[in-house]
Amino acid sequence: MPWKECNRMDERLRFVARLLDGDKMATVCRDFGISRKTGYKIFNRYKDEGLSGLEDKPKSPHRHPNKLPFQIEKAILKLKRDHRTWGAPKC
């Protein structure tokens, strides 16, 4: 049974329940149509975080390494507002 888009947490809970019942990881992963690597990731998140570990995680990074600090960004924007004629000709 492949993962269903709308019931991911329910599917993950069923997956973990089968492992807790004593089924083998390889068998359960095969039945759910996922890799063992994904199976171990789901099971370890459950062991570490409980039920909240089965929820979807955001895919965006927590930090953006190339983002300017807020103060520098604010100073640049102020300069652009104060000196509109600086730089290349505007249309």
N, C-alpha and C positions, 0 to 999 in steps of 0.2 A: 504494500500500500504506500504510494508516494506521498510526500508532504503536501498538505492542502494549504493553499495560500491564506485562507481566513482562519484556520484552526491550528496554527503552528504551535501555540502553547499547549493545546490539548494533545496534539500529536507527540510533542516532546514529553509531556507528562505520562502518556501511555508507554512511550519508549522507556523512560526511567522506571516505571512500575514493573515492566517485564524484566528489566535488569535486577531490580530489587527482589523480584520473585525467584531469581536464581538462573534465569536464562543466560546463555553465553552471548557475549558482545557480538561476535561474528554472525551468529544466527539472527539476533534481533536487528542488526544493521542491514542484513540481507533482506529481511522481511519488510523493513521500512524503506528500503531503496536508498540508503545513504552509505557513505564510506565509514570504515571503522574510525578513521581520524576524526570525522565529524561526530560520530557516536561518543567517542571518549571526551571530546570537547563539551558536548551537551551534558554528559554524566558528571564530569568534573565541575562544571559550573553549578550543577544541582548540588553536589556535595559541598561546594564552597559557599554558595549563596542561598541555598534553599529554593523555594518556588520562584523567587524573583530572578534567579539565574536562568529560568526557562523563558523569560520574556525576550523579545527582540531587542538587540542592542543597536544603538545608532551607528551608522556607517561613517559618519563624518569624523575627521580627526579632532581631538580635544584641543590641540594647539596648532597654530599655523606658523611654522618657523620663519617664513619670509614676511610676515605681517609687521608693519611698523608699530612701534609703541604709540599709544593713544596721544600722548603729548606732542610727538613729532608730527603725526598726521594732522592734529589740530593746528599746529604752527604753519604747516604747508598750506592748508586751506585758507588760513587767515591771510597769508602773503598773496595767494591767488586772488582773493577778494579785494585786497588793498591795492594791488597793482595789476589791473586787468589788461593793461597794454603791454606788459612784459611778455616776451616769448614770441612765438611765430604769429604771423598775421591771422586774425580771426575772420571768419566769413561773415 
